[in-house]
Amino acid sequence: MPVTVVTPATRRYAVAAVAAASLVAVLWSANHGPVEAQTAAPTATASATTVAPAPLVTGLPDFTVLVDQVGPSVVNIRTVERVRQREGASGPQDPMQEFFRRFGIPLPPGMAPRGPQRPDRGPETERPRGVGSGFVLSPDGFIMTNAHVVDGADEVVVTLPDQREFKAKVVGADQRTDVAVVKIDAQGLKAVRIGDVGRLKVGEWVIAIGSPFGLENTVTAGIVSAKQRDTGDYLPFIQTDVAINPGNSGGPLINLRGEVVGINSQIYSRSGGFQGISFAIPIDEAVRVSDQLRSTGKVTRGRIGVAIDNVTKELADTLGLDKAQGALVRGVEAGSPAAQAGVEPGDIILSFAGKPVEKSADLPRLVGNTAPGTRAPLQVWRRGAAKSLTLTVGTFEDETVAQAEAPQPAQAAPAANALGLAVRDLTAAEKRELQLGGGVRVVQARDAAASAGLREDDVIVGVGNQQIASLQQFESLVAALRKDRPVSVLIRRGEWAQYALIRPSGR
């Protein structure tokens, strides 16, 4: 039922309106006799009178009950590192020398180090390393925070709202999602309630509780500015305008139902302080990670072995896609699950395990959240048509992935056709080496082709949605191209594939 807020101003307005209505009735009676009940239909003039719509927002929320409910579940986390003083060091270090030493920066010319520079073999001392926030996951002492809050710490100290302090053990930390779980030896703690991120709406009020700059139990409020912000490999962040500063990291983002919907993790800032944009890890993703950390101490992710890129609108148009969607496969790792399933460079992955891939960033999240060993259907767009494949998800490991070689400027040379290309057939040996059934090798690239990034020794395996088998077919396709439209060309460069959009000469 809507709630009407009556203020002194509205009360005066109502009294004035009643007085005005009474005056009209008196004047009417004086000139026309007693006022009688009107049973006739409203006149045109009366029907034209409109009533102002009720305001959509009638007041600001009161957060006091919310803070009383959730505040006891939010903790302060400070970290300590142990360092050894340099043996034989005399007197205090120059502050500037200490700054350069701590950050591994060579001393500027002319700044001679003070004292003998001996190994750190002196007495061990403790010094504060950082401060952050966290919240209670379970009454038996499991606490969630950010991985960067506890990263590199020799000791983690948790302070409860009642000022009790505990040394905490790091159960596990996942750098890719920036989620960590620590454990303290305590019972009967008040755990938070986990909310449904799917119900979270842009414009909804949220609050943060944490320890900005070490100031414990600080409450800030704002609204959800956006959802699904792509600022991480595996997480679509929640963007808010809640004031978040150093020390808030790891604290909860709370909705008006008193439920945690995110972990405050990042800010966008040019000064190092809050500037109106902050990001939180969605709590459903964080809980999925924390469950694995609590059970095994690490996070296991799926992988399929592809290098991907975005699909632009121009590329989608030239390939016959209705819209820019999916993940463009630039390379397929030999022997990987994708290679075994028949995924080819140049494919566009449209869905994985029945879930749509709207943009390239969706694919790593879908694959990463799939248990290794799972058989998953895959739909790809290949040469103008959708194709269904099935693969078995592998296990992700922290290996160094090879990067595609950056394109080099092509040397100027006479062009052989409207695309600015001179090409030749692949030899039988080249086909075996590249594991290709056809294609043409670029001998010279200039004009339109050079502008599109093609260069000598690239192998063209497709034009538009047509697979290239020979030089003769390539020349026939190029001759039939319209001069007023760009054409997509699929090229292989070593083990990597990519699309290039070439605008024919004479456009």
Number of C-alpha atoms within 10 A of each C-alpha: 3 6 6 8 8 8 9 8 8 11 11 10 11 12 10 12 11 10 11 11 10 12 11 10 13 14 11 13 13 10 8 9 10 11 11 7 6 7 6 6 8 10 8 8 7 9 9 9 8 7 6 6 6 9 7 6 6 11 8 7 8 9 16 8 11 16 17 11 14 20 22 18 23 29 30 28 31 23 22 18 15 13 15 13 14 17 14 14 15 10 8 9 13 10 9 10 17 13 13 13 12 8 8 9 10 10 14 9 6 6 10 9 12 13 13 11 11 12 11 14 12 14 10 11 10 12 10 12 17 20 24 29 32 32 30 25 23 18 15 16 20 24 27 27 30 27 23 19 27 28 17 12 17 13 18 24 18 24 19 21 15 8 10 8 15 16 17 21 16 21 18 23 27 21 13 12 19 22 26 29 28 26 23 18 11 11 11 9 16 19 19 22 16 16 19 14 18 9 8 16 13 14 12 13 20 24 24 27 28 32 28 22 13 19 13 21 21 13 18 16 17 16 17 21 19 15 18 11 13 13 13 14 14 19 22 20 25 28 24 28 22 25 20 31 23 20 25 32 27 36 30 33 28 25 22 15 10 22 21 26 26 28 30 32 29 22 23 15 13 8 7 10 13 18 16 16 16 23 27 26 26 24 22 17 19 22 16 12 23 28 14 15 22 18 11 12 17 17 22 18 19 22 25 24 21 21 19 24 16 18 20 14 14 15 21 17 15 18 22 14 18 9 14 16 21 29 27 26 25 25 27 24 18 12 10 18 21 23 18 15 16 12 26 17 25 27 24 29 27 24 22 20 16 11 14 17 21 18 18 20 21 21 24 21 20 19 22 21 18 20 16 18 12 13 14 15 16 21 23 23 21 19 18 13 11 14 14 12 14 18 22 19 23 22 17 16 10 5 6 6 10 11 9 15 10 8 10 11 14 17 12 12 14 13 18 15 14 19 25 22 23 20 23 16 18 22 13 11 9 14 15 11 9 15 9 13 15 21 25 26 24 20 17 24 29 24 20 20 25 21 17 17 18 29 24 19 16 20 25 25 23 22 23 21 17 17 19 21 18 17 17 12 15 22 15 10 14 16 13 8 16 13 16 11 13 20 25 22 25 25 25 22 20 13 15 19 26 20 25 19 22 22 22 21 14 10 10
